[in-house]
Amino acid sequence: MMRLILAAFALTALALPAHAQRLDTRVREVTTDAGGTKCRLNANPGMLLVNAAAGAEPQALLDQPPIDAVRGFHVLLGMTFQPRPATRFNSGPSVLGLELIPIGRTRTRKVSHGRLLIDGEDSGVKLILQVNPDRPRATYLAVPEALRLQTAERILRSRSVDFEVTDGVGTVTHYRFDGLRIADAAEILSIIKFSCNTYRAD
């Protein structure tokens, strides 16, 4: 009997695509309201998936923290995803840029400029320094809109993504992000077809 059970499990595993076997495709924190259903990927809680009501197109928003924790700041790499054929993982990726938000009374210096490096090489993308009037202490280094898809595709094929930020007195700070983890999250969206109606972790 035990052999039959093991054989059944083996057949089930073989029926799944190889990528589905190695990735956690469960979702968590599933909620539904008038705007539709929302959930987060269990494998990467920074990925918020929104299944809009009334048949609107689903989308996913990623706020990815850096590999190493940053004291005194919320540091996030922002990306969006929508179902799009002929893109990496059919995920229609777009990279927005880097967000630096000081916590509490953290002292900050005005950012002068920043560089985006992909796998250790300068991406050639000229980041745009932006300030949100509603959050004057926060800093945004945005990727130009015309380059967001192209740059996101490169990120999804990378191992590491670095933002090199220089402040007004010349101090350089590096923020590194895991390109493989971002790509895995995009691949999970493809596997679950941008739907919160899948296996739940909670």
C-alpha positions in Angstrom: 0.0 0.0 0.0 2.8 2.4 0.9 4.4 1.9 -2.5 1.1 2.8 -4.2 0.9 6.0 -2.2 4.4 7.0 -3.0 3.8 6.2 -6.7 0.7 8.4 -6.7 2.7 11.3 -5.1 5.4 10.8 -7.7 2.9 11.0 -10.6 1.4 14.2 -9.2 4.8 15.8 -9.0 5.6 14.8 -12.5 2.4 16.4 -13.7 3.4 19.8 -12.4 5.8 22.0 -14.4 9.3 22.0 -13.0 9.1 25.7 -12.1 5.8 25.2 -10.3 7.5 22.5 -8.1 10.3 24.8 -6.9 8.2 27.9 -6.2 5.7 28.6 -3.5 2.6 29.6 -5.4 0.4 30.1 -2.3 -1.2 33.5 -1.5 -2.0 35.0 1.9 -3.9 37.9 3.4 -6.8 37.5 1.0 -9.5 40.2 1.3 -12.5 41.2 -0.8 -14.3 44.6 -0.9 -16.1 46.7 -3.4 -12.8 47.3 -5.3 -12.2 43.6 -5.8 -10.0 40.9 -4.2 -6.5 41.5 -2.9 -3.9 39.1 -1.7 -0.1 38.9 -1.2 2.3 36.2 -2.4 3.3 33.9 0.4 6.8 33.7 -1.2 7.2 37.5 -1.3 4.7 39.5 0.8 6.0 42.7 -0.8 3.9 41.6 -3.9 0.3 42.8 -3.6 -2.0 41.3 -6.2 -5.3 43.1 -7.0 -8.1 41.3 -8.9 -10.3 44.3 -9.7 -14.0 43.9 -9.6 -16.3 44.1 -12.7 -13.9 42.2 -14.9 -11.2 44.9 -14.9 -7.6 43.8 -15.6 -5.7 42.5 -12.6 -2.4 44.1 -11.6 0.3 43.5 -9.0 2.4 46.0 -7.1 5.8 45.1 -5.7 7.5 47.0 -2.9 10.7 45.1 -2.6 13.0 45.8 0.3 16.8 45.6 -0.1 18.7 42.4 0.8 20.3 44.1 3.8 18.2 46.0 6.3 18.7 49.8 6.3 18.7 51.5 9.7 16.5 54.5 10.0 14.9 54.3 6.6 12.2 52.5 4.6 13.9 51.6 1.3 11.8 50.1 -1.4 12.2 49.2 -5.1 8.8 49.8 -6.8 7.6 47.7 -9.7 4.2 46.9 -11.3 3.0 43.9 -13.3 0.0 43.3 -15.5 -0.8 40.3 -17.8 1.0 40.9 -21.1 2.0 38.2 -23.6 5.4 38.4 -25.2 7.0 39.8 -22.0 9.1 38.1 -19.4 6.8 35.5 -17.7 3.9 37.2 -19.6 4.0 39.6 -16.6 4.1 43.1 -18.3 6.7 44.4 -15.8 7.4 48.0 -15.2 10.0 49.4 -12.8 9.1 52.7 -11.1 12.3 53.4 -9.1 13.6 53.7 -5.6 11.9 55.2 -2.6 13.8 56.4 0.5 11.6 57.2 3.5 13.2 58.3 6.7 11.8 56.8 9.9 11.0 59.0 12.9 13.6 61.6 13.5 16.3 60.1 11.3 18.6 62.8 10.0 18.8 63.0 6.3 21.0 64.7 3.7 19.6 65.9 0.4 20.2 63.4 -2.4 22.2 64.7 -5.3 21.8 61.9 -7.8 21.7 58.2 -8.2 22.8 55.3 -10.5 21.1 52.0 -11.3 23.4 49.0 -11.8 22.2 45.7 -13.0 24.5 42.7 -12.3 27.2 45.2 -11.3 27.1 47.1 -14.6 25.9 50.7 -15.1 22.4 50.3 -16.7 22.8 53.6 -18.6 19.4 54.6 -17.2 19.3 58.2 -16.0 17.3 58.3 -12.8 15.0 61.3 -12.2 15.2 62.8 -8.7 11.6 63.5 -7.4 10.1 64.9 -4.3 6.6 64.3 -3.1 5.1 67.6 -1.6 3.0 65.4 0.8 6.2 63.7 2.1 8.9 66.3 1.9 11.5 64.2 3.8 11.1 61.2 1.3 13.2 60.9 -1.8 12.3 59.2 -5.0 14.7 58.1 -7.8 12.4 57.4 -10.7 13.1 55.5 -13.9 12.0 57.5 -16.9 8.6 56.3 -18.1 9.8 55.4 -21.6 12.4 53.0 -20.1 10.3 51.3 -17.5 9.4 48.2 -19.4 12.8 47.7 -21.0 14.6 48.2 -17.6 12.1 45.9 -15.8 12.8 43.1 -18.4 16.5 43.4 -17.7 15.9 43.2 -13.9 13.9 40.0 -14.3 16.9 38.5 -16.1 19.4 39.6 -13.5 20.9 38.3 -10.3 21.4 41.6 -8.5 20.0 45.2 -8.8 21.9 48.1 -7.1 20.9 51.7 -6.6 24.0 53.8 -5.9 22.8 57.0 -4.1 25.0 60.1 -3.7 24.1 62.8 -1.3 24.9 66.5 -1.4 28.3 66.1 0.4 29.4 63.2 -1.9 28.7 60.3 0.4 27.7 57.2 -1.6 25.3 54.6 -0.3 24.5 51.3 -2.0 21.2 49.5 -1.8 21.2 46.0 -3.3 18.1 44.0 -4.3 17.9 40.3 -5.2 17.1 40.0 -8.9 16.3 36.3 -8.7 13.7 36.8 -5.9 12.0 39.5 -8.0 12.0 37.2 -11.0 10.5 34.4 -8.9 7.7 36.6 -7.8 6.9 37.6 -11.4 7.0 33.9 -12.4 4.5 33.0 -9.6 2.1 35.6 -11.0 2.3 33.9 -14.4 1.7 30.4 -12.8 -1.3 31.5 -10.8 -2.5 33.6 -13.8 -2.7 36.8 -11.7 -5.5 35.3 -9.6 -6.0 35.3 -5.8 -8.3 32.3 -6.3 -5.5 29.8 -5.7 -4.0 27.9 -2.8 -4.0 29.9 0.4 -1.3 29.9 3.0 -3.5 31.4 5.8 
